[in-house]
Amino acid sequence: YNLLMMEITFITTGGTIDKDYAVGIGTYDFTIVDPVISKVLQNIKPNFNYQVLPILKKDSLDLNDVDRALIVETCINQKNEKIIITHGTDTMCETAKLLGEREMEKTIVLFGSMVPYAVNNSDSLFNFGCALGSLQLLGHGVYVAMNGRVLPWSDVEKNRSLGIFQSLN
C-alpha cells in the first residue's frame, strides 16, 4: 500500500447515467441496483484508492434544496480533497454553483451523460474519462466535465437546444 497514492471520492446522485430501460413502464428509470461508477471503476483497474458514496438516486429535475444541501454537506465532510460527482445534466450547473460558492479547499468535478450508461453509444464513459483525467490536473475549485470540455462552475451552462455544455462567453 502506497501512502502517497491518490485517493478519490465518487459521490453518486442519480441522473441519466444510472438509468436503464424499465420494460414494465416503457421508459428510462433507476433499475440498476449499484451505481454505474462502481462497475466502471472495477473495469478500468484504477491505480488509485477510491470510495463510492451513493447518496441519492434521482433525476436531477427532481432534486430539491434538501438534496442539494446533502450533496454540499457530503463534499464538505470528506477528508479527501479530490471528489467526482455523478449528476443529472438538467440541473448540474445549479449544483456546481452551490458547491463553487462554498470555496472549499477541494477539487470537485461533476459529470453525467445525455444517454444512460446501459445504452449503446452512451457518452458516459467519455465524460467519466474527462472528469477523472482533469481531476488529477486541476487546482482547487468546482468544475463540470461534459462534451469533451472541462469548465469552471462560474462559466458553464447547458445549451438545451444543442444538447451540450458550453462556456457562458
GISULDA-V604922 format. One record per backbone hydrogen bond with DSSP energy under -0.5 kcal/mol. NH is the residue of the N-H (numbers start at 1). CO is the residue of the C=O. If there is no record, write none. Layout:
BEGIN
nh: <NH,NH>
co: <CO,CO>
END
This chain:
BEGIN
nh: <3,5,8,9,10,10,11,11,12,12,13,15,18,19,20,22,22,23,25,26,27,29,31,32,38,39,39,40,41,42,43,44,45,45,46,49,51,53,53,54,55,55,56,58,62,63,68,69,70,71,72,73,74,75,76,77,78,83,83,84,85,86,87,92,95,96,97,98,99,100,101,102,102,103,106,107,108,108,109,110,111,117,118,119,122,127,128,129,130,131,132,133,134,135,136,137,138,141,143,144,145,146,146,149,151,153,155,156,157,159,159,160,163,164,166>
co: <1,2,49,82,8,51,9,84,10,53,86,58,15,16,29,20,27,21,22,22,22,20,29,18,35,35,36,36,37,38,39,40,41,42,41,6,8,10,51,52,12,53,12,13,59,60,64,65,66,67,68,69,70,71,72,73,75,81,107,9,109,11,111,89,91,92,93,94,95,96,97,98,99,100,104,81,106,141,83,143,85,17,19,116,119,123,124,125,126,127,128,129,130,131,132,134,134,106,108,151,110,144,149,146,144,142,152,153,166,157,164,158,159,159,157>
END
